[in-house]
């Protein structure tokens, strides 16, 4: 009788990790430990500031949701795993549950090495004693050194939400949706020293329509389409038949979104402008007389002809209608009266048609300048 493969799972407080972990539990393997990334003191302080800024920027009815999802942003730093797991459980969308909570409640160890890129002898010993057959990573945000990867008898595999070699690095779904992608892909690839390099083993792709409301919705759909991949990986490793497809073609690398990534481009089609507003979750902005103006909600609506993109074409109870590329129009329904960047306490969301006259915006006004 074959013994179950011993798996060490590398994850984070994201439901991407939860979904892959749950799929591994249904596979012919045994998870023997979990690994969380370290969080620096600087990042802990930054995450507290981020929570403060977001708290002041969102509507009161959304603050409970913000707090529940705060674990997904790495905001709990060096909090003990058993505590982090309990808090993270609240923000995990069904049908998944927190992998951190499950691991700690099962009595399995969760390691948090101070450095996996340049691991200490202690870190190497902690993982070596587990006799791992396989490392599986999903949502883990650190580069793992070759000396660690070699500890896994059958290798190490990462689940990365992009059609590699495109969108390597962090925030791949954000930038794919921002670029107007009509599909999203989850890639299972072998881990090597370089970020998101290594041969591709499996991929799952889903279509994304123009009505996609943001990253959470997209991630849930992508993870639901990817649940069979861990089982295929385990089966393939047992039979020695895991595909090894070399990454070819032009690649790209994603960085953390910066303020300029949230500026709206009115030359784009209205459906893509609307996707950006949904994707940016209150951080979308445009210029009005050179001053940043936030747009929190809206919709693609109607068309306009012979009007330069960014021009206000109507103001009524529905909002502010703005000309976009392709002779389309976007209706801004809700505005942020203080700029999303830099964030300030006391930011308010107001109806666009109410804010327009107070901001000096009328028909013919040109946004984006």
VEXMARNU-374091 format. One line per 5 residues: number of its first residue (from 1); their letters; for each residue y, z negated, x of N, C-alpha, C. Coordinates in steps of 0.2 Angstrom, whole numbers, plus 2048, in hexadecimal, padded with zeros to 3 digits. Layout:
REM VEXMARNU-374091
NUM) A) Y:Z:X:Y:Z:X:Y:Z:X  ... $
REM end
This chain:
REM VEXMARNU-374091
1) XXXXX) 7FA:800:804:800:800:800:806:800:804  80B:804:803:811:805:807:816:7FF:805  819:7FC:80B:81D:7F7:80A:824:7FA:808  828:7F6:804:82F:7F9:802:833:7F9:808  838:7FE:808:83D:7FF:80D:842:7F9:80D $
6) XXXXX) 843:7F6:813:848:7F1:813:84F:7F4:814  853:7F2:810:85A:7F6:80F:85F:7F0:810  864:7F2:815:86A:7EE:815:870:7F2:812  873:7EF:80D:878:7F2:80A:87F:7F1:80C  883:7F6:80E:88A:7F5:810:88F:7F7:80A $
11) XXXXX) 892:7F2:807:897:7F4:801:89D:7F0:801  8A1:7F0:7FC:8A7:7ED:7FB:8A8:7EB:7F4  8AD:7E8:7F2:8AE:7E6:7EB:8B1:7EC:7E7  8AD:7F1:7E7:8AF:7F7:7E3:8A9:7F9:7DF  8AA:7FB:7D9:8A4:7FD:7D4:8A0:803:7D7 $
16) XXXXX) 8A3:807:7DC:89F:80C:7DF:899:808:7E3  89B:803:7E6:895:7FF:7E9:890:7FC:7E4  893:7FA:7DF:88F:7F7:7DA:88A:7FC:7D7  88C:802:7D6:888:807:7D3:882:809:7D7  884:80A:7DE:87F:80C:7E3:87A:807:7E4 $
21) XXXXX) 87C:801:7E4:878:7FB:7E5:873:7FA:7DF  875:7FB:7D9:871:7FB:7D3:86C:800:7D3  86E:806:7D6:869:80C:7D6:863:80A:7DC  865:807:7E1:861:805:7E6:85C:800:7E3  85E:7FC:7DF:859:7F7:7DC:854:7FA:7D8 $
26) XXXXX) 855:800:7D5:850:803:7D1:84C:808:7D6  84D:808:7DC:849:80C:7E1:844:808:7E4  840:80C:7E8:83A:808:7EB:83C:806:7F2  841:800:7F1:843:7FD:7F8:845:7F6:7F6  846:7F2:7FB:848:7EB:7FB:84E:7EA:7FE $
31) XXXXX) 853:7E8:7FB:85A:7E6:7FE:859:7DF:801  85A:7DF:808:859:7D9:80B:860:7D5:80D  865:7D9:80D:86C:7D5:80E:871:7DA:80C  877:7D7:80B:87D:7DB:80A:882:7DA:810  887:7DF:811:88C:7DE:816:893:7E0:813 $
36) XXXXX) 898:7DC:813:89E:7DD:811:8A3:7DE:817  8A8:7E2:816:8AD:7E4:81C:8B1:7DE:81D  8B3:7DD:823:8B8:7D8:824:8BF:7DA:822  8C3:7D5:821:8CA:7D6:81E:8CF:7D2:823  8D3:7D6:826:8D8:7D2:82B:8DD:7CE:827 $
41) XXXXX) 8E0:7C9:82B:8E5:7C5:828:8EB:7C9:826  8ED:7CF:829:8F2:7D3:827:8F1:7D6:820  8EA:7D9:820:8E9:7DC:819:8E9:7D7:814  8E6:7D0:815:8E6:7CB:810:8EE:7CA:80D  8F2:7CA:812:8F9:7C9:810:8FC:7CF:80C $
46) XXXXX) 8FA:7D5:80F:8FC:7DB:80B:8FA:7DB:804  8F3:7D9:803:8F1:7DA:7FC:8F4:7D5:7F8  8F6:7CF:7FA:8FA:7CA:7F6:900:7CD:7F4  904:7D0:7F8:90A:7D4:7F7:909:7D9:7F2  904:7DD:7F3:902:7E3:7EE:901:7E0:7E7 $
51) XXXXX) 8FD:7DA:7E6:8FC:7D8:7E0:903:7D6:7DD  907:7D2:7E1:90E:7D0:7DE:912:7D6:7DB  912:7DC:7DF:915:7E2:7DD:913:7E5:7D7  90C:7E5:7D7:909:7E8:7D1:90A:7E4:7CB  909:7DD:7CC:90A:7D9:7C6:911:7DA:7C3 $
56) XXXXX) 916:7DB:7C7:91D:7DC:7C4:91E:7E3:7C1  919:7E7:7C3:91A:7EE:7C1:917:7F0:7BB  911:7EC:7B9:90D:7EE:7B3:90F:7EB:7AD  90E:7ED:7A7:90F:7EA:7A1:90B:7E4:7A0  90E:7DF:79D:90A:7D8:79C:903:7D9:79A $
61) XXXXX) 902:7DD:795:8FB:7DE:792:8F6:7E1:797  8F9:7E4:79D:8F4:7E6:7A2:8F3:7E2:7A7  8F6:7DC:7A7:8F6:7D7:7AD:8EF:7D4:7AE  8EC:7D3:7A8:8E5:7D0:7A8:8E0:7D6:7AC  8E1:7DC:7AA:8DD:7E1:7AD:8DE:7E2:7B4 $
66) XXXXX) 8E5:7E1:7B6:8E6:7E1:7BD:8E3:7DC:7C1  8E3:7D6:7BF:8E0:7D0:7C2:8D8:7D1:7C3  8D5:7D4:7BD:8CE:7D5:7BD:8CC:7DA:7C3  8D0:7DF:7C3:8CF:7E4:7C8:8D1:7E3:7CF  8D4:7DD:7D0:8D7:7DC:7D7:8D2:7DC:7DC $
71) XXXXX) 8CC:7DA:7DB:8C7:7D9:7E0:8C5:7E0:7E3  8C6:7E5:7DF:8C5:7EC:7E1:8CA:7EF:7E6  8D0:7EB:7E6:8D5:7ED:7EB:8D4:7E9:7F2  8CF:7E5:7F2:8CE:7E2:7F9:8D2:7DC:7F9  8D5:7D9:7F3:8DA:7D4:7F3:8D8:7CD:7F4 $
76) XXXXX) 8D1:7CC:7F5:8CE:7C5:7F5:8CC:7C4:7FC  8CE:7C8:801:8CD:7C7:808:8C7:7C4:80A  8C7:7BE:80D:8C2:7BB:810:8BF:7B6:80B  8C0:7B6:805:8BD:7B2:800:8B5:7B2:801  8B2:7AC:800:8AB:7AC:801:8A7:7B1:7FC $
81) XXXXX) 8A2:7B4:7FE:89F:7BA:7FA:89D:7B7:7F3  89A:7B1:7F3:898:7AE:7EC:89E:7AE:7E7  8A4:7AC:7EA:8AA:7AC:7E5:8AC:7B3:7E4  8AD:7B7:7E9:8AF:7BE:7E8:8AA:7C1:7E3  8A4:7C0:7E3:89F:7C4:7DF:8A1:7C2:7D7 $
86) XXXXX) 8A2:7BB:7D6:8A3:7B9:7CF:8AA:7BC:7CD  8AF:7BD:7D1:8B5:7BF:7CF:8B4:7C7:7CE  8B1:7CA:7D2:8B0:7D1:7D2:8AC:7D4:7CC  8A8:7CF:7CA:8A4:7D1:7C4:8A8:7D3:7BE  8AE:7D0:7BD:8B2:7D1:7B7:8B5:7D8:7B7 $
91) XXXXX) 8B6:7DB:7BD:8B9:7E2:7BD:8B4:7E7:7BD  8AD:7E6:7BD:8A8:7EB:7BE:8A7:7EF:7B7  8A8:7F5:7B7:8A7:7F8:7B0:89F:7F9:7AF  89D:7F8:7A9:896:7F9:7A7:894:800:7A8  88D:801:7AA:888:7FC:7A9:886:7F8:7B0 $
96) XXXXX) 88B:7F9:7B4:889:7F5:7BB:88C:7EE:7BB  889:7EA:7C0:88B:7E3:7C1:88D:7E3:7C8  890:7DE:7CA:893:7DD:7D1:88D:7DC:7D6  88C:7E0:7DB:887:7E0:7E0:888:7D9:7E4  88E:7D7:7E5:88F:7D1:7E9:88C:7CB:7E5 $
101) XXXXX) 88E:7CB:7DE:88B:7C5:7DA:884:7C5:7DA  881:7CB:7D9:879:7CC:7D9:876:7C9:7E0  879:7CC:7E5:876:7CA:7EC:876:7C3:7ED  87C:7C0:7EC:87D:7B8:7ED:878:7B4:7E8  878:7B6:7E2:874:7B2:7DD:86D:7B3:7DF $
106) XXXXX) 86B:7B9:7E2:864:7BA:7E4:862:7B6:7EA  867:7B3:7ED:865:7AF:7F4:865:7B3:7FA  867:7BA:7F9:867:7BE:7FF:86E:7BD:803  86D:7BE:80A:873:7BD:80E:878:7C3:80D  87F:7C1:80D:884:7C6:80E:888:7C4:814 $
111) XXXXX) 888:7C9:818:88B:7C9:81F:892:7CC:81F  896:7C9:823:89D:7CC:823:89F:7CC:82B  89C:7D1:82E:89E:7D1:836:8A5:7D2:837  8A8:7CF:83C:8AF:7CF:83D:8B1:7D7:840  8AC:7DA:843:8AD:7E1:845:8A7:7E5:846 $
116) XXXXX) 8A6:7EA:842:8A0:7EE:842:8A1:7F4:846  8A7:7F6:848:8A9:7FB:84C:8A7:7FA:854  8A8:7F3:856:8A7:7F1:85C:8A3:7EA:85B  89D:7EB:859:899:7E5:857:898:7E0:85C  898:7D9:85B:896:7D4:860:88E:7D4:860 $
121) XXXXX) 88C:7D0:865:885:7CF:866:882:7CB:860  886:7C7:85D:884:7C3:858:883:7C7:851  888:7CC:850:887:7D1:84B:881:7D5:84B  880:7D7:851:87A:7DC:852:873:7D7:851  873:7D1:853:86D:7CD:852:86C:7CB:84B $
126) XXXXX) 872:7CA:847:871:7C8:840:86E:7CE:83C  870:7D4:83E:86D:7DA:83A:866:7DC:83D  865:7DB:843:85E:7DD:846:859:7D8:843  85A:7D2:842:855:7CD:840:853:7CF:839  857:7D3:835:855:7D5:82F:84F:7DB:82F $
131) XXXXX) 84E:7DD:835:849:7E3:835:84B:7E8:830  851:7EB:830:852:7F0:82B:84F:7F7:82C  84D:7FA:827:84A:801:827:850:806:826  855:803:822:85A:808:81F:861:804:81E  866:807:820:86D:805:81E:870:80A:819 $
136) XXXXX) 872:807:814:876:80B:80E:87D:808:80E  881:80D:80E:888:80B:80D:88C:80E:807  88F:80B:803:893:80E:7FE:899:809:7FD  89F:80D:7FE:8A5:809:7FD:8A7:805:803  8A3:805:808:8A4:801:80E:8AA:804:812 $
141) XXXXX) 8AF:800:814:8B5:803:817:8B6:803:81E  8B1:802:822:8B1:801:829:8AC:806:82C  8AE:809:832:8AA:80D:836:8A5:809:83A  89F:80A:839:899:806:83C:897:809:843  897:805:848:895:807:84E:88E:80A:84F $
146) XXXXX) 88D:80F:853:886:812:854:881:80C:856  883:807:85A:87E:802:85C:87C:7FE:856  880:7FE:850:87D:7FB:84A:879:7FF:846  87B:806:846:878:80B:842:870:80B:845  86F:80B:84B:869:80C:84E:864:806:84C $
151) XXXXX) 866:801:849:862:7FB:848:85E:7FD:842  860:802:83D:85C:804:838:857:809:83A  850:807:838:84B:80C:83B:84B:813:838  84D:814:832:84D:81A:82F:854:81D:82E  859:81A:831:860:81C:831:864:819:82C $
156) XXXXX) 86A:81B:82C:870:819:828:873:81E:824  874:81D:81D:877:822:819:87D:81F:815  882:823:814:888:821:811:889:826:80A  88B:823:805:88D:826:7FF:894:827:7FF  897:82D:7FF:89E:82F:800:8A0:833:7FA $
161) XXXXX) 8A5:831:7F6:8A7:835:7F0:8AB:83B:7F1  8A8:840:7F5:8AC:846:7F6:8A7:84C:7F8  8A9:852:7F7:8A5:858:7FA:8A6:859:801  8A3:854:805:8A4:855:80C:8A2:85C:80F  8A6:85F:814:8AA:85B:818:8B1:85A:815 $
166) XXXXX) 8B3:85C:80F:8BA:85B:80D:8BA:854:80A  8C1:851:80B:8C3:84A:809:8BE:845:80C  8BE:845:813:8BB:840:817:8C0:83A:817  8BE:834:818:8C2:82E:818:8C3:82B:812  8C8:827:811:8C9:823:80B:8CD:827:806 $
171) XXXXX) 8CC:824:800:8D0:827:7FA:8CE:82E:7F8  8C8:831:7F9:8C6:838:7F8:8C7:83A:7F1  8C5:836:7EC:8C6:837:7E5:8CD:838:7E3  8D1:834:7E6:8D9:834:7E4:8DB:83B:7E6  8DA:83D:7ED:8DD:843:7EF:8DA:849:7EC $
176) XXXXX) 8D3:849:7EA:8D0:84E:7E7:8D3:84F:7E0  8D4:84A:7DC:8D7:84B:7D6:8DF:84D:7D6  8E2:84A:7DB:8E9:84C:7DD:8EA:853:7DE  8E5:856:7E2:8E5:85D:7E3:8E3:862:7DE  8E1:85F:7D8:8DF:863:7D2:8D8:865:7D2 $
181) XXXXX) 8D3:861:7D5:8CC:862:7D5:8C9:863:7CE  8C5:868:7CE:8C2:869:7C7:8BB:866:7C7  8B9:863:7CD:8B2:860:7CD:8B3:85A:7D3  8AE:855:7D2:8AE:850:7D7:8A7:850:7D9  8A6:84D:7E0:89F:84D:7E3:89E:847:7E6 $
186) XXXXX) 898:844:7E5:895:83F:7E9:890:841:7EF  892:840:7F5:88D:842:7FA:88A:83C:7FE  883:83D:7FF:87F:838:802:87E:83B:809  881:838:80F:880:83B:815:87E:836:81A  87B:839:820:879:834:825:87F:832:829 $
191) XXXXX) 87F:82C:82B:885:828:82E:884:829:836  88A:82B:839:88A:82C:840:891:829:842  892:829:848:898:825:84B:89F:827:848  89F:82E:846:8A6:830:843:8A6:82F:83C  8AC:82E:839:8AD:82D:832:8AB:833:82E $
196) XXXXX) 8A6:831:829:8A3:836:824:8A1:83D:827  89E:83C:82D:89B:842:830:894:841:82F  88F:845:832:888:844:831:886:849:82C  87F:84A:82D:87C:84F:828:87C:84D:821  87D:852:81C:87C:850:815:875:850:813 $
201) XXXXX) 874:84B:80F:86D:84A:80C:86D:84D:805  871:84A:801:871:84C:7FA:879:84C:7F7  87A:84F:7F2:880:850:7EE:87F:850:7E7  884:84D:7E3:884:84E:7DC:88B:84F:7DA  88C:854:7D6:893:857:7D4:894:856:7CC $
206) XXXXX) 89A:854:7CA:89C:854:7C3:8A2:858:7C2  8A3:85C:7BC:8A9:85F:7BB:8AE:85A:7B9  8B5:85B:7BA:8BA:857:7B8:8BF:85C:7B4  8C0:85A:7AE:8C5:85E:7AA:8CC:85C:7AB  8D0:860:7A8:8D7:85E:7A9:8DA:858:7A6 $
211) XXXXX) 8D6:855:7A1:8D8:84F:79E:8D6:849:7A1  8D3:849:7A7:8D1:843:7AB:8D7:83E:7AB  8D5:838:7AA:8DB:833:7A9:8DC:82F:7AF  8D8:830:7B4:8D9:82C:7BA:8D3:82B:7BE  8D4:827:7C4:8CE:826:7C8:8C9:822:7C6 $
216) XXXXX) 8CA:81D:7C2:8C5:819:7BF:8C0:81D:7BB  8C3:821:7B6:8BF:825:7B2:8BB:82A:7B6  8BE:82D:7BB:8BA:832:7BF:8B5:82E:7C3  8B6:829:7C6:8B1:825:7CA:8AB:823:7C6  8AC:821:7C0:8A7:81F:7BB:8A2:825:7BA $
221) XXXXX) 8A5:82A:7B8:8A1:831:7B7:89E:833:7BD  8A1:832:7C3:89D:835:7C9:898:830:7CB  898:829:7CA:893:825:7CB:88D:826:7C7  88F:827:7C0:889:828:7BB:885:82E:7BD  888:833:7C0:885:839:7C2:881:838:7C9 $
226) XXXXX) 882:833:7CC:880:832:7D3:87A:82D:7D4  878:82A:7CE:873:824:7CE:86C:826:7D0  86B:82C:7D0:864:82E:7D2:864:82F:7DA  869:830:7DD:869:831:7E4:866:82C:7E9  867:826:7E8:864:821:7EC:85C:821:7EC $
231) XXXXX) 85A:822:7E6:852:823:7E5:850:829:7E8  853:82E:7E8:851:835:7EC:852:833:7F3  856:830:7F5:857:82E:7FD:851:82A:7FF  84F:825:7FB:849:820:7FD:843:824:7FD  842:828:7F8:83C:82C:7F7:83C:831:7FD $
236) XXXXX) 841:835:7FE:841:839:804:840:836:80B  843:830:80C:841:82D:812:83A:82B:813  837:829:80D:830:827:80D:82B:82D:80F  82D:833:80D:829:839:80E:82C:83D:814  831:83A:817:834:83E:81D:837:844:81B $
241) XXXXX) 839:845:815:83C:84C:813:843:84B:810  847:847:814:84E:847:812:852:84D:814  855:851:810:859:857:812:85E:855:818  85F:859:81C:865:858:822:869:85F:822  86E:85F:81E:872:865:81E:879:863:822 $
246) XXXXX) 87A:868:827:880:867:82B:886:868:827  88B:864:828:891:865:825:895:86B:828  897:870:824:89A:876:826:8A0:877:822  8A4:87C:825:8AA:87E:821:8B0:879:823  8B6:87B:820:8BC:877:822:8BC:870:81F $
251) XXXXX) 8BD:86B:823:8BD:864:820:8C4:862:820  8C5:85C:81D:8CC:859:81C:8CB:851:81C  8D0:84D:81E:8CF:846:81F:8D5:843:81B  8D3:83E:817:8D8:83A:812:8DB:834:816  8E1:833:815:8E4:82C:817:8E6:828:811 $
256) XXXXX) 8E8:822:812:8EA:81E:80C:8F0:821:809  8F1:822:803:8F6:825:7FF:8FD:821:801  902:825:803:908:823:805:90D:825:7FF  913:822:7FF:918:823:7F9:919:82A:7F7  919:82E:7FC:91B:835:7FB:915:839:7F7 $
261) XXXXX) 90F:836:7F8:909:839:7F4:90A:838:7EC  90E:833:7EA:90F:831:7E3:915:835:7E0  919:839:7E4:91E:83D:7E1:91C:843:7DD  91E:844:7D7:91C:849:7D3:91F:850:7D5  91B:855:7D5:91D:85C:7D7:91E:860:7D0 $
266) XXXXX) 924:861:7CE:925:865:7C7:923:86C:7C8  922:86F:7CD:91F:876:7CE:918:876:7CC  914:871:7CB:90D:871:7C9:90D:872:7C2  907:874:7C0:906:875:7B8:906:86E:7B5  908:86E:7AF:909:868:7AB:903:863:7AB $
271) XXXXX) 8FD:867:7AA:8F7:863:7AA:8F5:85F:7B0  8F8:862:7B6:8F7:85E:7BD:8FC:859:7BD  902:85A:7BB:907:855:7BB:905:84F:7B7  902:850:7B1:8FF:84B:7AD:8FA:847:7B1  8F5:84B:7B4:8F0:848:7B8:8F3:843:7BD $
276) XXXXX) 8F8:845:7C0:8FB:841:7C6:8FE:83B:7C3  901:83B:7BD:904:835:7BA:8FF:830:7B8  8F9:833:7B5:8F3:82E:7B4:8F0:82B:7BA  8EF:830:7BF:8EC:82E:7C5:8F0:828:7C9  8F7:829:7C9:8FB:825:7CD:8FC:81E:7CA $
281) XXXXX) 8FA:81D:7C3:8FA:817:7C0:900:813:7C1  906:816:7BE:90C:813:7BF:910:814:7C5  90D:817:7CA:911:818:7D0:914:81F:7D1  913:824:7CC:916:82A:7CC:91D:82A:7CC  921:82E:7D0:928:82E:7D0:92B:835:7D1 $
286) XXXXX) 931:836:7D0:935:83C:7D1:93C:83A:7D3  940:83E:7D5:947:83D:7D7:94B:83F:7D1  950:83A:7D0:956:83C:7CB:95C:83A:7CF  960:840:7D1:966:83F:7D5:964:83C:7DC  95E:83D:7DE:95C:83A:7E5:959:833:7E4 $
291) XXXXX) 959:830:7DF:957:829:7DE:950:82A:7DB  94B:826:7DD:944:826:7DB:944:824:7D3  940:827:7CF:940:825:7C8:938:825:7C6  936:820:7C4:92E:81F:7C3:92D:822:7BC  927:826:7BB:924:828:7B5:91D:825:7B4 $
296) XXXXX) 91C:821:7AF:916:81D:7AE:911:821:7A9  914:825:7A4:90F:828:7A0:912:82E:79D  90E:833:79B:910:839:798:90A:83D:796  90C:844:794:907:848:792:909:850:793  904:854:795:906:85B:795:907:85E:78E $
301) XXXXX) 90C:861:78D:90E:863:786:912:869:785  90F:86E:782:913:874:781:915:879:787  919:87D:786:91B:882:78C:923:883:78C  925:886:791:92C:888:791:92D:88E:796  932:892:794:933:898:798:93A:898:79B $
306) XXXXX) 93A:89B:7A1:940:89D:7A5:944:896:7A6  940:891:7A8:943:88B:7A9:941:888:7B0  945:886:7B5:943:884:7BB:93F:87D:7BA  939:87D:7BE:935:877:7BE:93A:871:7BF  938:86B:7BC:93C:865:7BD:942:864:7B8 $
311) XXXXX) 944:86A:7B4:949:869:7B0:948:866:7A9  94C:861:7A7:94B:85E:7A0:94C:863:79B  948:865:796:949:86A:791:949:866:78A  948:860:789:948:85D:783:948:855:784  94B:852:77F:94A:84A:77F:94A:848:778 $
316) XXXXX) 944:845:776:944:843:76F:93F:83D:76F  93D:83B:769:939:835:768:933:835:76C  930:83B:76D:92A:83C:771:92B:83A:779  931:83B:77B:932:83A:782:937:840:785  936:841:78C:93A:845:78F:936:84B:791 $
321) XXXXX) 937:851:78E:934:857:790:936:85A:796  932:85C:79B:934:85E:7A2:930:865:7A3  934:86A:7A5:931:870:7A7:92D:86F:7AD  927:872:7AD:922:872:7B3:920:879:7B5  91C:87A:7BA:91A:881:7BC:916:884:7B7 $
326) XXXXX) 915:88B:7B8:911:88E:7B3:914:88F:7AC  91A:88E:7AB:91E:88E:7A5:91B:889:7A0  919:883:7A3:916:87D:79F:91B:878:79F  91A:873:79B:91E:86D:79A:91B:866:79A  91E:861:79D:91B:85A:79D:920:856:799 $
331) XXXXX) 91D:851:795:921:84D:791:920:846:794  926:843:797:925:83C:79A:927:838:795  922:833:793:922:82F:78E:925:828:78F  923:826:796:925:81F:798:927:81F:79F  92D:81C:7A0:930:81C:7A7:930:815:7AA $
336) XXXXX) 930:815:7B1:931:80F:7B4:938:80E:7B7  93C:809:7B4:943:809:7B5:945:808:7BC  940:805:7C0:942:804:7C7:93C:808:7CB  93E:80A:7D1:939:80F:7D4:933:80B:7D6  92D:80F:7D6:927:80C:7D8:927:80A:7E0 $
341) XXXXX) 92B:80E:7E4:92B:80D:7EB:932:80D:7ED  935:808:7F0:931:801:7F1:930:7FD:7EB  92B:7FA:7EA:92A:7F6:7E4:92F:7F0:7E4  931:7EE:7DE:935:7E8:7DD:933:7E4:7D7  934:7DE:7D8:933:7DA:7D2:937:7DB:7CC $
346) XXXXX) 934:7DB:7C6:938:7DC:7C0:938:7E3:7BE  934:7E7:7C1:934:7EE:7BE:931:7EE:7B7  935:7F3:7B3:933:7F3:7AC:931:7FA:7AA  92C:7FA:7A5:92A:801:7A2:92E:801:79B  931:807:79B:935:808:795:934:80F:792 $
351) XXXXX) 935:810:78B:934:817:788:939:81C:78C  936:822:78D:93A:827:791:941:829:78D  940:82A:787:946:82C:783:94B:827:782  949:821:783:94E:81B:783:951:81A:78A  94D:81C:78F:950:81B:796:955:821:798 $
356) XXXXX) 954:827:795:957:82D:797:95F:82C:797  962:82A:791:969:82A:792:96C:825:796  968:81F:797:96A:81A:79C:96A:81C:7A3  965:821:7A4:965:823:7AB:969:82A:7AC  96D:82C:7A7:971:832:7A8:96D:838:7A8 $
361) XXXXX) 967:838:7A4:963:83E:7A4:964:841:79D  965:848:79D:966:84C:797:963:852:798  963:856:793:960:85D:793:964:861:798  960:864:79C:962:868:7A2:962:865:7A8  961:85E:7A8:961:85A:7AE:95B:85C:7B3 $
366) XXXX) 95C:85C:7B9:957:85E:7BE:954:858:7C1  94D:857:7C0:94A:852:7C4:947:855:7CA  946:850:7CF:943:852:7D5:948:854:7DA  94E:852:7D9:953:854:7DE:957:84D:7DF $
REM end
